[in-house]
């Protein structure tokens, strides 16, 4: 069984945010970042989509993350999400925002992933799959 923290890791520091957004970001990886207001927390309505994406794309270049809008970032990109109750999903590739879905709109969420997901597998994913088969 997969728990929520394994599927959608929480961004808790500016340094972790900078690995997703900006010139020092990790390259060739699509980051889906759920931004939520502190007072309402992350969405539970999107959970089934997270589980589906986790199983469908576990060996692909996709990371699902979540961040509280109160996290201080350069440029204060998250400030506009401090008071809203709807989750916002930001899509980052090579440090640039390439998409945004407001609210739990599963078809738009899945389309944004399909449109921006880099080709290829995560390094070592094939080796890990082979090891599991051998056990």
C-alpha positions as CSV (number, residue, x, y, z in Angstrom):
1,X,0.0,0.0,0.0
2,X,1.2,3.4,-0.9
3,X,0.8,6.3,1.6
4,X,0.1,9.9,0.7
5,X,3.6,11.2,1.5
6,X,5.2,8.7,-0.9
7,X,3.0,9.9,-3.7
8,X,2.9,13.6,-3.1
9,X,6.0,14.8,-1.2
10,X,5.7,18.1,0.8
11,X,8.0,21.0,-0.1
12,X,9.0,22.5,3.2
13,X,11.9,24.8,2.4
14,X,12.9,27.4,0.0
15,X,15.8,25.2,-1.1
16,X,13.4,22.4,-2.0
17,X,11.3,24.9,-4.0
18,X,14.3,26.1,-5.9
19,X,14.9,22.5,-7.2
20,X,11.5,22.8,-9.0
21,X,11.3,26.5,-9.9
22,X,14.0,28.8,-11.3
23,X,17.4,28.5,-13.0
24,X,18.8,25.9,-10.5
25,X,15.8,23.6,-11.0
26,X,16.2,19.9,-11.7
27,X,16.1,19.4,-15.5
28,X,14.2,16.9,-17.6
29,X,11.6,16.2,-14.9
30,X,7.9,17.3,-14.8
31,X,6.9,18.6,-11.4
32,X,3.2,18.8,-10.5
33,X,2.9,21.0,-7.5
34,X,-0.3,21.3,-5.6
35,X,-0.4,24.7,-3.9
36,X,-2.9,25.0,-1.0
37,X,-3.7,27.6,1.6
38,X,-2.6,26.8,5.1
39,X,-6.0,27.1,6.6
40,X,-7.6,24.5,4.3
41,X,-4.7,22.1,3.7
42,X,-4.1,19.9,0.6
43,X,-7.0,18.5,-1.4
44,X,-8.5,15.1,-0.6
45,X,-10.6,15.2,-3.8
46,X,-7.5,14.7,-6.0
47,X,-6.2,11.7,-4.1
48,X,-7.5,9.1,-6.5
49,X,-5.8,10.9,-9.4
50,X,-2.6,11.0,-7.5
51,X,-2.8,7.2,-6.9
52,X,-3.6,6.6,-10.6
53,X,-0.6,8.8,-11.7
54,X,1.7,7.2,-9.2
55,X,0.9,3.7,-10.6
56,X,0.7,4.8,-14.3
57,X,3.9,6.9,-14.3
58,X,6.0,5.5,-11.4
59,X,9.0,4.9,-13.8
60,X,8.5,8.1,-15.8
61,X,10.0,11.6,-15.3
62,X,7.1,12.9,-13.1
63,X,7.1,14.1,-9.5
64,X,4.0,15.0,-7.6
65,X,4.6,17.6,-4.9
66,X,2.5,19.8,-2.6
67,X,3.4,23.1,-1.0
68,X,1.7,25.4,1.4
69,X,1.2,28.9,-0.1
70,X,2.8,30.5,3.0
71,X,6.3,29.2,2.0
72,X,8.5,32.2,1.4
73,X,9.9,32.1,-2.2
74,X,11.9,34.5,-4.3
75,X,9.4,36.5,-6.3
76,X,6.6,35.5,-3.9
77,X,5.1,33.3,-6.6
78,X,2.9,31.5,-4.1
79,X,1.4,34.6,-2.3
80,X,-1.6,34.8,-4.6
81,X,-2.8,31.4,-3.3
82,X,-2.8,32.3,0.4
83,X,-6.5,33.1,0.7
84,X,-8.2,30.8,-1.9
85,X,-9.9,27.6,-0.9
86,X,-9.4,25.8,-4.3
87,X,-6.3,23.9,-4.8
88,X,-4.1,25.0,-7.6
89,X,-1.8,22.7,-9.6
90,X,1.3,24.2,-11.1
91,X,3.3,22.3,-13.7
92,X,7.0,22.9,-13.9
93,X,9.5,21.6,-16.5
94,X,13.2,22.7,-16.5
95,X,12.4,25.4,-13.9
96,X,9.7,27.1,-16.0
97,X,6.0,27.0,-15.2
98,X,4.4,25.2,-18.2
99,X,0.8,24.8,-16.9
100,X,-1.7,25.7,-14.3
101,X,-5.0,24.0,-13.4
102,X,-7.2,25.7,-10.8
103,X,-9.4,23.4,-8.8
104,X,-9.9,19.7,-9.0
105,X,-10.4,19.3,-12.8
106,X,-9.2,15.8,-13.4
107,X,-9.3,15.8,-17.2
108,X,-7.4,19.1,-17.4
109,X,-4.9,17.8,-14.7
110,X,-4.3,14.5,-16.7
111,X,-4.0,16.4,-20.0
112,X,-1.4,18.8,-18.6
113,X,0.7,15.8,-17.5
114,X,0.4,14.1,-20.8
115,X,1.2,17.3,-22.7
116,X,4.4,18.1,-20.7
117,X,5.8,14.8,-19.5
118,X,9.4,14.4,-20.8
119,X,10.2,11.3,-22.9
120,X,12.1,8.4,-21.3
121,X,12.3,6.7,-18.0
122,X,13.8,7.8,-14.7
123,X,17.4,6.8,-14.5
124,X,17.6,3.4,-12.8
125,X,13.9,2.6,-13.2
126,X,14.5,-0.2,-15.7
127,X,17.1,-1.7,-13.4
128,X,14.8,-1.6,-10.4
129,X,12.0,-3.3,-12.3
130,X,14.3,-6.1,-13.3
131,X,15.5,-6.6,-9.7
132,X,11.8,-6.9,-8.6
133,X,11.1,-9.5,-11.2
134,X,14.2,-11.6,-10.1
135,X,13.1,-11.7,-6.5
